[in-house]
């Protein structure tokens, strides 16, 4: 009976310790605002490939975005200027995207999770 009680206590302790950790967040990625996309409210961003720089970030994950172009509709209005560089936390947004004509270049849609700092021109 003591062994069962000890095992139950150990399991509950491990469960409590596992739940108290913070959830990982995407790393901050430098993105440059390129232009408005084909649909109103969507903006094209060019991501710098800085995955090597963040390969040892604790508590953060790099994800699938390692550079190239993406589009977002979450860009705050004060940052909607071409050439503006921002540090952003991004996640893929596979369920949403701009509606464009078939001849237009399509980029992966992303969701801005957080803006990591002040923009650089």
C-alpha positions in Angstrom: 0.0 0.0 0.0 2.9 2.3 0.8 4.4 1.6 -2.6 1.2 2.5 -4.3 0.9 5.7 -2.3 4.6 6.6 -3.1 4.1 5.9 -6.8 0.9 8.0 -6.9 2.7 10.9 -5.1 5.6 10.7 -7.5 3.3 10.7 -10.6 1.4 13.7 -9.3 4.6 15.6 -8.5 5.9 14.9 -12.1 2.6 16.0 -13.5 2.6 19.3 -11.5 6.2 20.0 -12.5 5.4 19.4 -16.2 2.4 21.6 -16.2 4.2 24.6 -14.6 6.6 25.1 -17.5 5.8 27.9 -19.9 4.8 27.0 -23.4 7.5 27.5 -26.1 7.0 30.5 -28.3 8.4 31.2 -31.8 11.7 33.0 -31.9 11.9 36.6 -33.1 12.6 36.8 -36.8 13.7 40.0 -38.6 11.2 40.8 -41.4 11.1 43.7 -43.9 7.8 45.1 -45.1 7.9 44.7 -48.9 4.5 45.9 -50.1 0.7 45.4 -49.9 -0.4 42.1 -51.2 -3.1 41.5 -53.8 -6.0 41.8 -51.3 -6.7 44.8 -49.1 -5.2 44.4 -45.6 -2.6 41.8 -46.6 1.1 42.7 -46.6 4.1 40.9 -48.0 7.1 40.5 -45.7 10.6 39.3 -46.5 12.1 37.2 -43.8 15.9 37.2 -43.1 17.3 33.7 -42.8 18.6 33.8 -39.2 17.8 30.2 -38.2 21.5 29.6 -37.4 21.5 32.6 -35.0 18.6 31.2 -33.1 19.5 27.5 -33.1 20.3 27.6 -29.4 17.4 29.8 -28.1 16.1 28.4 -24.9 12.3 28.3 -24.5 11.7 29.2 -28.1 11.3 27.2 -31.3 12.4 28.1 -34.8 9.5 26.6 -36.6 9.2 26.3 -40.4 9.9 29.9 -41.3 13.6 30.2 -42.2 13.6 33.1 -44.7 11.9 34.0 -47.9 8.5 35.8 -48.4 5.3 35.5 -46.4 2.0 37.4 -46.3 0.1 38.5 -43.3 -3.1 40.5 -42.4 -2.1 41.0 -38.8 0.4 43.8 -39.5 -0.5 46.8 -37.2 -1.2 50.0 -39.2 1.7 52.0 -37.8 4.1 49.4 -39.4 2.6 49.3 -42.9 5.4 51.1 -44.7 7.6 49.5 -47.4 11.2 49.1 -46.3 10.5 49.0 -42.6 12.3 46.2 -40.7 10.6 44.6 -37.7 11.4 41.8 -35.3 8.4 39.6 -35.1 7.3 36.2 -33.7 5.4 34.4 -36.5 3.3 31.3 -36.9 2.1 29.7 -40.1 -1.6 30.4 -40.8 -2.5 27.6 -43.2 -6.3 28.2 -42.9 -6.3 31.8 -44.2 -4.8 33.7 -47.0 -5.5 36.5 -49.5 -7.8 35.9 -52.5 -5.7 36.6 -55.6 -6.0 36.0 -59.3 -4.4 32.9 -60.5 -1.4 34.7 -62.1 -0.4 36.4 -58.9 2.5 35.0 -56.8 1.2 33.3 -53.6 3.1 33.4 -50.4 2.5 31.4 -47.2 0.2 33.1 -44.8 1.5 33.8 -41.3 0.0 35.2 -38.1 2.0 37.7 -36.1 2.1 36.5 -32.6 4.2 39.3 -31.1 6.3 42.3 -32.1 9.7 41.9 -30.3 11.0 45.4 -30.4 11.0 48.8 -32.0 11.2 48.9 -35.8 14.4 49.9 -37.7 14.0 51.9 -40.9 
